[in-house]
């Protein structure tokens, strides 16, 4: 009885793995990297100087690493009050703007009515209008109606300039919807409110969330319009501008770092939810 043995495979006979071609960094890639680095640099400096162990009023020179500014974040009561004003105004204006802007975008993207073209023109004019012009206009309106400037006027101003951004974002989402889905729900006996709550709103939710995030960001960092309509109320951007004359404390960098981190977290969560929704669809 004979046995057959396999001949050993020589290295020459082994299949060679194909190496992936090396990608060369083109000029466009290099330009993109430089641009991203240029955009990130101010944020990185802000975060870095939140750990600066400065002993002077100015926080422009690195003097050592410390974590004590995070422990003493709320030592300056006027800065804390300004941050609270900015956050509450941003949250309230975002809530009001999202509700009004969502229904406005739904009407503009779904229905035909008299004055639709004029409404679209006004919305795009509000987006393209310089902030100094809008701030001066809002100030003139508040003075005309004898409305004292303060927290309420800032809130009204932020709602007025944010509605256009939410409405345009939601309108772009509504235009791309398939009306057959709502028609199917109607054929199954769903009423107008049920169709909106269970069919329309889930489909336009990515646009609603994008508009809400945009409104929140525009509100919390606005300076020009807020400066016209603030009166004695001080927000976080106004406080920073005033502190530059005497010295900006490191708590400003810490507050800015926390706000930036929360914004990034919200954006990441929103992007992941949108990606999951597209995957399920």
Backbone bond lengths (Angstrom), bond angles and torsions (degrees), N, CA, C in turn:
res aa  C-N    CA-C-N  psi(-1)  N-CA   C-N-CA  omega(-1)  CA-C   N-CA-C  phi
1 X - - - 1.479 - - 1.517 108.29 -
2 X 1.237 114.70 124.81 1.459 119.60 -176.86 1.521 109.72 -102.23
3 X 1.278 116.82 143.66 1.478 123.26 177.36 1.507 108.73 -112.08
4 X 1.310 112.07 140.77 1.471 117.95 179.81 1.512 108.60 -103.17
5 X 1.276 115.86 126.73 1.477 121.15 177.48 1.510 108.77 -109.93
6 X 1.326 113.61 141.91 1.465 119.11 179.40 1.517 109.62 -79.30
7 X 1.289 113.70 138.35 1.457 118.67 178.47 1.513 109.78 -71.69
8 X 1.306 117.40 140.61 1.471 119.05 179.19 1.525 111.49 -62.88
9 X 1.311 113.24 143.20 1.470 119.27 -179.79 1.511 108.72 -81.28
10 X 1.278 116.17 122.97 1.455 120.95 179.45 1.512 109.80 -79.28
11 X 1.310 118.71 156.84 1.480 120.63 178.86 1.501 113.22 -57.60
12 X 1.308 117.32 -28.36 1.465 118.76 -179.27 1.510 112.11 -69.24
13 X 1.386 114.40 -26.47 1.449 118.11 -176.93 1.519 113.58 -87.99
14 X 1.323 117.58 -14.31 1.471 120.70 -179.72 1.527 109.46 -67.69
15 X 1.344 115.41 137.89 1.482 117.44 179.75 1.514 111.24 -67.58
16 X 1.259 115.55 134.71 1.464 120.95 179.90 1.523 110.99 -84.53
17 X 1.303 113.86 135.60 1.460 118.56 177.08 1.521 110.14 -75.36
18 X 1.303 113.21 133.51 1.457 117.74 178.91 1.523 110.16 -78.56
19 X 1.246 115.09 124.86 1.460 119.84 178.47 1.526 109.62 -82.80
20 X 1.325 112.89 136.82 1.469 117.75 178.14 1.516 109.34 -67.09
21 X 1.285 116.54 136.68 1.474 118.61 -179.62 1.524 111.17 -63.04
22 X 1.294 114.37 137.59 1.459 119.75 179.29 1.525 110.62 -71.16
23 X 1.307 112.99 132.12 1.466 117.96 179.25 1.516 109.87 -87.26
24 X 1.279 113.79 127.30 1.449 118.86 178.42 1.524 110.23 -86.26
25 X 1.310 115.34 139.56 1.464 120.37 178.90 1.525 108.23 -77.12
26 X 1.299 114.77 112.55 1.458 119.33 -179.25 1.519 110.34 -83.08
27 X 1.313 114.66 173.61 1.460 119.28 178.80 1.514 112.32 -63.69
28 X 1.356 116.78 -34.65 1.458 120.34 179.26 1.519 111.11 -67.36
29 X 1.349 117.09 -40.61 1.458 120.48 177.23 1.528 110.82 -63.11
30 X 1.322 115.98 -43.76 1.462 119.91 180.00 1.527 110.82 -63.93
31 X 1.317 116.34 -41.09 1.471 120.34 177.90 1.536 111.13 -62.50
32 X 1.349 116.69 -40.44 1.457 120.88 179.39 1.521 111.16 -64.95
33 X 1.334 117.12 -42.77 1.458 120.69 178.93 1.525 111.50 -63.72
34 X 1.323 116.55 -41.92 1.469 119.85 178.64 1.521 110.65 -64.86
35 X 1.326 116.79 -40.69 1.457 120.66 179.66 1.529 111.04 -64.45
36 X 1.339 116.90 -43.76 1.471 120.12 178.41 1.524 110.59 -63.22
37 X 1.328 116.64 -42.44 1.469 119.89 178.35 1.523 111.28 -62.77
38 X 1.325 116.79 -39.09 1.466 120.79 178.96 1.528 111.02 -64.81
39 X 1.334 117.10 -36.62 1.457 120.86 179.48 1.534 111.77 -73.22
40 X 1.331 116.33 -34.90 1.459 120.54 -177.62 1.521 112.28 -80.08
41 X 1.331 117.94 -24.45 1.463 121.81 -174.07 1.529 113.58 -55.38
42 X 1.353 121.00 -48.93 1.470 118.77 179.10 1.518 113.13 -61.81
43 X 1.350 117.09 -36.98 1.463 119.88 178.65 1.522 110.22 -66.54
44 X 1.337 116.49 -41.09 1.459 120.06 179.02 1.529 111.52 -63.30
45 X 1.332 116.56 -39.73 1.461 119.86 178.32 1.525 110.54 -66.24
46 X 1.331 117.24 -40.40 1.464 120.47 177.21 1.521 110.97 -59.71
47 X 1.336 116.80 -45.75 1.467 120.42 179.81 1.517 110.82 -65.42
48 X 1.329 116.88 -41.89 1.465 120.96 -177.78 1.523 111.50 -62.43
49 X 1.338 117.34 -45.11 1.461 119.72 -176.10 1.523 112.54 -77.87
50 X 1.332 117.86 -2.22 1.448 119.82 167.79 1.518 111.86 -72.83
51 X 1.342 116.88 -15.63 1.468 122.59 176.73 1.531 112.02 -105.73
52 X 1.321 117.42 12.39 1.456 120.88 -176.37 1.530 110.65 -78.66
53 X 1.311 116.49 128.12 1.463 122.27 179.74 1.529 109.65 -86.41
54 X 1.328 115.29 62.21 1.459 119.78 -178.01 1.520 111.01 -81.02
55 X 1.318 115.84 149.33 1.458 121.49 178.90 1.524 111.45 -121.28
56 X 1.309 116.32 14.61 1.454 121.23 179.45 1.526 108.90 -123.99
57 X 1.323 116.20 175.68 1.457 120.61 179.32 1.524 111.99 -72.69
58 X 1.310 116.92 -26.53 1.458 121.39 -179.65 1.524 109.97 -89.96
59 X 1.320 116.14 140.41 1.462 121.18 -178.91 1.524 109.48 -120.26
60 X 1.326 115.02 52.30 1.457 120.61 -176.53 1.529 113.09 -113.77
61 X 1.328 118.51 -3.84 1.460 121.97 -177.15 1.524 108.93 -128.34
62 X 1.326 116.22 128.35 1.457 120.27 -177.61 1.526 110.49 -71.62
63 X 1.346 115.29 126.81 1.460 120.56 -177.38 1.522 113.39 -125.02
64 X 1.318 118.07 3.12 1.464 120.27 178.95 1.516 111.16 139.54
65 X 1.324 114.82 166.71 1.465 121.18 -177.10 1.521 110.33 -97.26
66 X 1.331 115.98 137.78 1.462 121.57 177.08 1.527 109.89 -156.99
67 X 1.329 114.94 156.20 1.460 122.05 176.34 1.529 112.14 -111.29
68 X 1.329 116.53 7.46 1.459 118.37 -171.74 1.518 113.08 -71.87
69 X 1.327 118.70 -21.12 1.471 119.26 179.18 1.519 111.21 -71.59
70 X 1.329 117.42 -26.52 1.456 120.06 174.15 1.526 110.82 -72.53
71 X 1.330 116.41 -33.06 1.471 119.93 176.93 1.525 112.01 -74.29
72 X 1.340 117.19 -29.10 1.470 122.11 -179.50 1.532 110.51 -109.84
73 X 1.322 115.60 39.18 1.464 119.96 -175.15 1.522 112.11 -65.40
74 X 1.310 117.85 -36.27 1.467 121.37 -174.26 1.526 112.58 -103.64
75 X 1.328 116.52 24.84 1.471 119.23 179.35 1.523 112.05 -70.23
76 X 1.313 117.54 -31.58 1.464 121.33 -179.57 1.533 107.81 -93.39
77 X 1.323 115.73 105.65 1.462 120.32 -174.29 1.526 112.16 -66.37
78 X 1.346 117.19 -36.02 1.469 118.68 -179.79 1.519 111.58 -67.99
79 X 1.335 117.32 -35.40 1.465 120.39 176.16 1.524 110.57 -67.73
80 X 1.320 117.03 -41.83 1.464 120.36 178.13 1.519 111.19 -62.00
81 X 1.342 116.48 -42.17 1.470 119.76 178.53 1.524 111.07 -63.50
82 X 1.330 117.29 -38.48 1.467 120.40 178.73 1.527 111.04 -65.17
83 X 1.329 117.30 -40.86 1.461 120.59 178.71 1.526 110.65 -65.86
84 X 1.335 116.82 -40.70 1.467 120.27 177.75 1.527 110.44 -62.58
85 X 1.328 116.87 -41.39 1.473 119.71 177.17 1.519 111.32 -60.56
86 X 1.324 116.45 -45.24 1.469 119.79 -179.15 1.527 111.64 -63.76
87 X 1.330 116.60 -43.41 1.455 119.97 -177.78 1.523 111.77 -67.78
88 X 1.327 117.69 -44.81 1.463 119.68 -179.01 1.526 111.82 -67.32
89 X 1.334 116.00 -40.34 1.471 118.88 176.89 1.518 110.70 -64.10
90 X 1.333 116.98 -42.10 1.461 120.23 179.84 1.530 111.27 -64.21
91 X 1.321 117.55 -42.16 1.460 120.54 -179.69 1.528 111.53 -67.15
92 X 1.335 116.44 -46.12 1.465 119.44 -179.87 1.523 111.73 -65.53
93 X 1.322 116.74 -44.53 1.464 119.21 -179.89 1.522 111.04 -65.81
94 X 1.336 117.30 -36.05 1.462 120.06 177.66 1.526 110.78 -65.08
95 X 1.332 116.70 -42.62 1.466 120.23 179.44 1.531 111.34 -62.68
96 X 1.329 116.16 -48.18 1.469 120.16 -179.13 1.526 110.75 -66.11
97 X 1.315 115.73 -44.70 1.461 120.58 -177.75 1.520 111.99 -64.85
98 X 1.328 116.33 -39.08 1.467 119.63 -178.73 1.523 111.00 -64.73
99 X 1.323 117.08 -41.57 1.469 120.18 179.79 1.533 110.25 -65.31
100 X 1.330 116.49 -51.17 1.464 119.82 -177.43 1.531 110.92 -67.45
101 X 1.328 116.88 -45.59 1.458 120.68 -178.13 1.516 113.41 -66.14
102 X 1.344 117.40 -32.95 1.459 119.98 178.33 1.523 111.36 -65.25
103 X 1.327 116.67 -46.91 1.462 118.95 179.59 1.532 111.21 -68.51
104 X 1.340 116.82 -34.52 1.460 119.03 176.57 1.525 111.22 -65.78
105 X 1.337 117.16 -44.68 1.458 120.26 177.55 1.512 112.80 -64.61
106 X 1.346 116.77 -35.63 1.458 120.51 177.59 1.528 110.72 -65.48
107 X 1.325 116.37 -41.89 1.470 120.04 179.18 1.524 111.19 -66.91
108 X 1.326 117.32 -41.70 1.457 120.30 -178.69 1.523 112.44 -70.16
109 X 1.320 117.54 -32.25 1.451 119.83 -178.10 1.508 114.74 -88.76
110 X 1.328 117.75 -16.34 1.448 120.47 -173.56 1.529 113.80 -111.46
111 X 1.323 117.93 -36.78 1.467 120.75 -169.49 1.524 111.25 -115.54
112 X 1.322 114.00 159.70 1.457 122.71 172.90 1.522 108.53 -109.91
113 X 1.300 116.29 129.88 1.464 120.28 -179.42 1.523 108.64 -152.29
114 X 1.312 114.90 161.78 1.461 120.62 -179.80 1.538 109.56 -67.82
115 X 1.301 115.67 130.53 1.455 120.72 -179.27 1.515 114.04 91.20
116 X 1.331 117.64 8.58 1.462 120.12 179.81 1.525 111.48 -64.55
117 X 1.319 116.77 -42.62 1.462 119.83 178.51 1.512 112.38 -63.09
118 X 1.337 116.35 -40.74 1.473 119.89 178.29 1.522 111.02 -65.57
119 X 1.333 116.30 -37.73 1.466 119.69 178.49 1.516 111.47 -64.12
120 X 1.338 116.79 -44.23 1.466 119.81 176.57 1.522 111.48 -61.01
121 X 1.332 116.45 -39.49 1.457 120.25 179.19 1.522 111.15 -63.71
122 X 1.330 117.20 -42.29 1.465 121.09 179.85 1.532 110.67 -64.38
123 X 1.338 116.59 -40.12 1.461 119.76 179.72 1.520 111.55 -63.47
124 X 1.320 117.03 -45.77 1.460 119.83 179.58 1.531 111.53 -70.03
125 X 1.317 117.52 -29.60 1.461 119.45 174.32 1.522 110.89 -67.38
126 X 1.335 116.94 -37.94 1.464 119.87 177.71 1.524 111.60 -65.59
127 X 1.339 116.78 -33.95 1.462 119.88 178.84 1.523 111.18 -72.55
128 X 1.321 116.71 -41.47 1.469 120.56 -175.41 1.523 113.64 -86.39
129 X 1.308 117.57 -9.84 1.467 120.75 -177.41 1.533 110.14 -68.90
130 X 1.331 118.70 133.80 1.471 120.29 176.28 1.527 110.83 -60.51
131 X 1.329 115.95 144.10 1.458 120.41 -176.43 1.527 112.12 -63.29
132 X 1.314 117.09 -34.10 1.455 118.55 -178.52 1.530 110.94 -67.07
133 X 1.334 116.39 -33.48 1.464 119.95 176.84 1.522 110.41 -69.60
134 X 1.332 117.16 -44.30 1.460 120.22 179.09 1.519 110.82 -66.16
135 X 1.320 118.13 -39.60 1.455 120.73 178.28 1.516 112.16 -62.36
136 X 1.329 116.65 -44.71 1.459 119.79 178.22 1.528 111.40 -65.53
137 X 1.331 117.34 -37.42 1.465 120.57 178.54 1.523 111.37 -65.68
138 X 1.326 116.58 -44.03 1.459 119.74 178.65 1.526 111.28 -65.14
139 X 1.314 116.55 -38.31 1.463 119.56 176.84 1.518 110.71 -62.06
140 X 1.324 117.34 -43.56 1.468 120.34 178.32 1.526 111.16 -62.52
141 X 1.333 117.25 -38.74 1.458 120.41 179.24 1.525 111.09 -65.98
142 X 1.324 117.23 -43.74 1.465 120.08 -179.34 1.532 111.26 -66.15
143 X 1.335 116.13 -37.91 1.464 119.52 177.67 1.527 110.29 -67.73
144 X 1.331 117.07 -39.49 1.465 120.79 179.36 1.525 111.74 -61.77
145 X 1.335 116.01 -41.29 1.460 120.24 179.49 1.530 112.74 -86.80
146 X 1.315 115.81 6.79 1.471 121.43 177.55 1.529 111.72 55.35
147 X 1.322 115.05 43.98 1.458 121.36 179.92 1.529 108.94 -100.52
148 X 1.340 117.33 117.35 1.467 119.40 -177.03 1.529 111.20 -61.00
149 X 1.311 115.38 137.43 1.460 119.76 -179.96 1.521 110.16 -76.76
150 X 1.329 114.98 139.21 1.462 120.66 -178.89 1.512 110.68 171.53
151 X 1.311 116.19 -148.51 1.460 122.20 -177.04 1.521 111.73 -58.35
152 X 1.345 116.61 -45.01 1.462 120.90 -177.07 1.523 111.67 -65.23
153 X 1.312 118.04 -42.65 1.466 120.20 -179.09 1.529 111.32 -67.84
154 X 1.336 117.48 -34.73 1.468 119.46 175.30 1.526 110.05 -63.70
155 X 1.329 115.90 -44.23 1.466 120.27 179.53 1.525 111.10 -61.22
156 X 1.331 116.90 -45.61 1.469 120.03 179.33 1.526 110.98 -63.41
157 X 1.318 116.95 -40.93 1.465 120.32 179.76 1.528 111.34 -63.30
158 X 1.333 116.73 -43.15 1.463 119.64 -179.01 1.522 111.25 -66.89
159 X 1.325 116.93 -36.94 1.459 119.86 176.55 1.520 110.32 -64.40
160 X 1.312 116.94 -40.90 1.460 120.61 -175.36 1.520 112.04 -68.00
161 X 1.330 118.48 -39.23 1.464 117.17 -177.82 1.526 112.66 -87.83
162 X 1.349 118.50 -9.05 1.465 120.84 179.83 1.518 113.26 -94.93
163 X 1.337 117.12 -21.46 1.466 120.03 -176.24 1.526 110.99 -58.58
164 X 1.321 117.21 -41.64 1.466 120.63 -177.10 1.523 111.31 -60.78
165 X 1.329 118.20 -40.20 1.460 121.00 -178.75 1.528 111.17 -66.45
166 X 1.329 116.97 -42.22 1.465 119.97 179.53 1.523 110.41 -67.90
167 X 1.328 117.14 -44.30 1.460 120.67 -177.82 1.530 111.38 -62.20
168 X 1.314 117.13 -43.56 1.471 120.21 -179.79 1.528 110.86 -66.21
169 X 1.334 117.44 -39.53 1.465 120.53 179.32 1.524 111.47 -65.14
170 X 1.327 116.61 -45.87 1.467 120.09 179.82 1.524 110.15 -67.65
171 X 1.317 117.61 -38.41 1.471 120.86 179.44 1.525 110.90 -59.95
172 X 1.337 117.22 -41.43 1.465 120.24 178.77 1.528 111.25 -63.28
173 X 1.317 116.64 -33.05 1.467 120.00 178.27 1.529 110.69 -74.22
174 X 1.331 116.87 -39.86 1.460 120.60 -177.52 1.525 111.34 -66.17
175 X 1.326 117.22 -37.71 1.467 120.99 -177.58 1.523 111.26 -60.35
176 X 1.325 117.30 -32.37 1.462 120.26 -177.69 1.511 114.96 -87.39
177 X 1.333 118.95 4.02 1.460 120.99 -178.35 1.522 110.96 -79.44
178 X 1.312 114.91 154.04 1.460 121.68 176.81 1.530 108.21 -92.11
179 X 1.334 118.84 112.91 1.470 119.83 -178.75 1.521 113.73 -65.66
180 X 1.330 117.99 -16.09 1.462 120.24 -179.15 1.524 112.08 -64.28
181 X 1.342 117.28 -27.88 1.466 120.15 179.96 1.526 110.28 -66.30
182 X 1.327 116.91 -45.58 1.466 119.69 177.73 1.526 111.10 -68.03
183 X 1.322 117.30 -35.91 1.461 119.76 177.66 1.530 111.14 -64.34
184 X 1.329 117.34 -36.69 1.461 120.74 176.83 1.521 110.88 -65.25
185 X 1.353 115.96 -41.00 1.468 119.17 177.29 1.521 111.24 -63.76
186 X 1.328 116.34 -37.62 1.461 119.92 177.80 1.530 111.27 -66.10
187 X 1.317 116.63 -39.60 1.456 120.16 178.36 1.525 111.90 -64.97
188 X 1.346 115.99 -27.02 1.458 119.89 179.43 1.525 112.58 -84.98
189 X 1.326 116.75 2.88 1.453 120.16 174.88 1.512 115.54 99.74
190 X 1.328 119.14 7.68 1.460 121.38 179.87 1.516 110.42 -75.55
191 X 1.337 116.36 133.64 1.450 121.23 177.91 1.520 111.72 -78.12
192 X 1.353 117.41 177.42 1.477 119.96 -178.37 1.523 112.90 -58.76
193 X 1.336 117.72 -46.16 1.471 120.14 -178.12 1.537 110.59 -67.75
194 X 1.336 116.69 -40.04 1.464 120.02 178.97 1.517 111.02 -64.61
195 X 1.336 116.90 -41.79 1.467 119.82 177.92 1.518 110.76 -62.09
196 X 1.332 116.60 -43.05 1.462 118.67 -179.20 1.521 111.05 -66.27
197 X 1.336 117.33 -42.57 1.462 120.95 -174.32 1.523 112.47 -73.01
198 X 1.323 117.29 -38.64 1.462 120.51 -173.19 1.524 114.22 -100.80
199 X 1.334 117.30 -18.98 1.463 119.42 -175.75 1.532 111.38 -117.98
200 X 1.339 115.84 -59.33 1.466 119.29 -173.33 1.522 112.18 -68.17
201 X 1.332 117.25 -49.92 1.461 120.41 -175.68 1.524 113.11 -60.42
202 X 1.346 119.95 -45.15 1.475 117.91 176.43 1.528 113.40 -60.52
203 X 1.349 117.22 -33.24 1.462 118.94 -178.94 1.523 112.19 -73.82
204 X 1.340 117.57 -32.66 1.466 119.31 -179.25 1.528 112.09 -95.47
205 X 1.344 117.61 1.87 1.462 120.40 -176.29 1.530 113.62 -57.82
206 X 1.346 120.63 -40.07 1.478 118.30 176.16 1.521 112.84 -57.00
207 X 1.342 117.18 -41.21 1.460 119.74 177.25 1.515 112.32 -67.69
208 X 1.334 117.11 -37.30 1.465 121.06 178.77 1.533 110.25 -64.76
209 X 1.331 117.00 -45.07 1.464 120.62 179.46 1.524 111.31 -65.40
210 X 1.317 117.07 -40.05 1.468 119.89 178.15 1.523 110.91 -63.64
211 X 1.335 117.24 -42.77 1.451 120.14 177.43 1.515 112.37 -65.35
212 X 1.341 117.23 -38.84 1.461 120.53 178.96 1.526 111.11 -65.18
213 X 1.326 117.71 -43.33 1.467 120.39 177.89 1.523 111.00 -62.99
214 X 1.318 116.33 -40.41 1.458 120.10 178.78 1.522 110.77 -64.02
215 X 1.330 117.07 -42.41 1.460 120.79 179.15 1.528 110.99 -64.16
216 X 1.329 117.08 -40.14 1.469 120.64 179.77 1.525 111.09 -64.58
217 X 1.317 116.72 -44.62 1.474 120.27 -179.36 1.527 110.74 -65.28
218 X 1.335 116.97 -42.50 1.462 120.29 179.62 1.520 111.44 -63.42
219 X 1.330 116.71 -34.76 1.458 120.27 -177.04 1.521 112.09 -75.95
220 X 1.326 117.06 -45.36 1.452 119.52 -170.60 1.523 113.01 -71.34
221 X 1.332 118.32 -23.46 1.463 119.09 -178.70 1.528 112.92 -112.54
222 X 1.346 117.36 12.34 1.464 118.71 -178.53 1.525 110.23 -73.55
223 X 1.323 115.66 136.24 1.464 121.08 178.81 1.519 112.42 -120.48
224 X 1.333 117.35 -45.80 1.463 120.58 -170.80 1.522 110.75 -65.08
225 X 1.327 117.86 -55.95 1.461 121.24 -177.78 1.526 110.37 -65.52
226 X 1.344 116.68 -39.17 1.460 120.18 178.48 1.518 111.12 -62.88
227 X 1.315 117.56 -36.72 1.458 120.96 -179.90 1.526 111.52 -63.81
228 X 1.333 117.74 -32.33 1.461 121.57 178.51 1.529 111.59 -75.30
229 X 1.310 117.47 -31.83 1.461 120.82 -169.23 1.524 113.94 -113.29
230 X 1.326 118.89 8.47 1.464 120.89 -171.14 1.518 114.10 -81.84
231 X 1.320 117.56 -36.54 1.459 119.32 -173.27 1.514 110.13 65.71
232 X 1.350 116.97 -126.53 1.465 121.38 179.60 1.517 112.58 -89.17
233 X 1.314 118.72 -6.64 1.468 122.09 -179.95 1.523 109.67 -78.60
234 X 1.330 115.90 133.26 1.457 121.74 -177.49 1.521 108.84 -113.92
235 X 1.330 116.00 127.93 1.455 121.60 174.25 1.530 109.36 -103.88
236 X 1.321 115.75 175.01 1.464 120.73 -176.97 1.530 112.86 -59.14
237 X 1.348 120.67 -47.98 1.471 119.09 177.24 1.528 113.01 -62.12
238 X 1.340 116.98 -38.46 1.465 119.31 178.86 1.516 111.06 -66.33
239 X 1.323 117.81 -37.31 1.465 120.97 179.48 1.521 110.46 -65.76
240 X 1.328 116.80 -41.23 1.462 119.92 179.11 1.517 110.51 -63.46
241 X 1.325 116.61 -42.98 1.464 119.71 179.30 1.524 110.90 -61.45
242 X 1.329 117.44 -41.31 1.461 119.69 178.55 1.512 113.11 -69.64
243 X 1.334 117.50 -30.78 1.466 119.91 -177.50 1.522 112.67 -75.96
244 X 1.326 118.09 -17.25 1.462 119.60 -179.34 1.524 112.21 -65.43
245 X 1.318 117.80 -19.24 1.464 120.40 -179.85 1.530 111.65 -77.97
246 X 1.320 116.80 -32.01 1.474 120.16 -177.55 1.517 112.81 -109.57
247 X 1.306 118.02 -17.81 1.463 121.43 -178.95 1.514 111.20 130.24
248 X 1.324 115.98 126.56 1.462 120.71 -178.72 1.521 109.89 -88.51
249 X 1.319 119.32 119.47 1.472 121.28 -178.25 1.524 111.44 -73.35
250 X 1.328 117.47 159.22 1.472 120.05 179.69 1.524 112.97 -64.49
251 X 1.331 118.22 -20.75 1.469 119.51 177.97 1.521 111.58 -60.03
252 X 1.328 117.32 -27.67 1.464 120.62 177.10 1.525 109.96 -63.83
253 X 1.325 116.37 -43.49 1.465 120.00 177.96 1.525 111.06 -63.88
254 X 1.335 116.20 -38.59 1.464 119.43 179.98 1.525 110.32 -67.33
255 X 1.331 116.89 -44.47 1.471 120.38 177.33 1.523 110.70 -60.09
256 X 1.318 116.45 -45.10 1.461 119.97 178.96 1.519 111.94 -62.68
257 X 1.332 116.88 -38.40 1.465 120.46 178.33 1.520 111.38 -63.92
258 X 1.334 116.72 -42.79 1.466 120.34 -179.63 1.525 110.59 -65.97
259 X 1.331 117.00 -44.29 1.471 120.20 178.99 1.521 110.50 -62.41
260 X 1.331 116.76 -41.81 1.466 120.53 178.66 1.528 110.91 -64.04
261 X 1.335 117.27 -42.17 1.463 120.68 -179.36 1.524 111.21 -64.83
262 X 1.333 116.61 -41.10 1.464 119.73 178.43 1.530 110.23 -64.76
263 X 1.336 116.79 -41.85 1.458 119.90 178.11 1.517 112.36 -61.89
264 X 1.323 116.94 -42.67 1.468 120.31 178.01 1.520 110.63 -63.95
265 X 1.340 116.87 -40.95 1.460 120.56 179.64 1.532 111.39 -62.29
266 X 1.333 116.01 -44.04 1.468 119.70 178.83 1.522 110.79 -63.58
267 X 1.335 116.72 -41.52 1.465 120.20 179.79 1.525 111.26 -64.63
268 X 1.332 117.58 -40.85 1.461 121.00 179.91 1.526 110.68 -65.56
269 X 1.337 116.48 -45.18 1.467 119.97 179.10 1.523 110.81 -61.89
270 X 1.336 116.45 -42.42 1.469 119.98 179.07 1.521 111.21 -64.29
271 X 1.325 117.03 -41.81 1.467 120.27 179.69 1.524 111.28 -64.81
272 X 1.339 117.79 -39.33 1.459 120.59 179.54 1.524 111.30 -68.29
273 X 1.332 116.53 -38.44 1.457 119.19 177.62 1.531 111.25 -65.55
274 X 1.331 116.32 -39.42 1.462 119.64 177.78 1.527 110.94 -65.78
275 X 1.340 116.20 -39.31 1.467 119.79 178.28 1.522 111.20 -64.37
276 X 1.327 117.10 -40.79 1.467 120.31 178.03 1.517 111.12 -65.55
277 X 1.348 115.74 -39.08 1.465 118.66 178.97 1.521 111.37 -64.05
278 X 1.341 116.99 -39.90 1.471 119.70 177.89 1.518 111.06 -67.75
279 X 1.333 117.04 -35.33 1.468 120.15 179.28 1.526 110.76 -66.69
280 X 1.318 116.94 -42.12 1.462 120.38 178.95 1.517 111.85 -67.09
281 X 1.352 115.13 -34.40 1.464 118.19 179.29 1.536 110.75 -69.95
